[in-house]
């Protein structure tokens, strides 16, 4: 991968992440259904993150596996245990996957615009468990690598649909149909599309 493509990929992946709080459809946890969250969002002021007008410093951790654990009843309780440990350690922000593209039994998106509700419910529960502990999450919406589908899976879906001249996985960034697969994924999976979902 040349420097431009690598930079392009990193910028795009960075844009695919968002700090979220749980948006519960029943109005619990101080949230009106897909409305105004009483737990304020972190903002940027100049070169600093800000929360309610004060600097917000990130003490973060990576736990990509929350949704994966949550799809299996035998491992789902581990999500809360990990979050409890993070809260005890004073960690305020976690990073986790909000994607898993492909044909696996725990996949989130099994084909463009087709979703596994069990995986989505697992993601919803992870968001809610984090919110109960006042831990904000960064949700990664696609992977630059092939693990758990990533941009490679989007390009493969394009090939399966008969799109020609998809030379490499970087067609994810340039082919209009492939780009729309991803844009639709983000658009349709926001708070307005789901009784219990995630909100930018």
Secondary structure, DSSP 8 states (H G I E B T S, - for coil): --HHHHHHHHHHHHHTEEEE-EE-TT--TTB-TTS-BSS---EEETTEEEETTEE----EEE-TTHHHHHTSTTTTHHHHHHHHHHHHTT--EEEEE---BSSSTT-SEEETTEE-HHHHHHHHHHHHHHHHTT-EEEEE---SSSTTSHHHHHHHHHHHTT-----SGGGGGT-HHHHHHHHHHHHHTBGGG-SSEE--
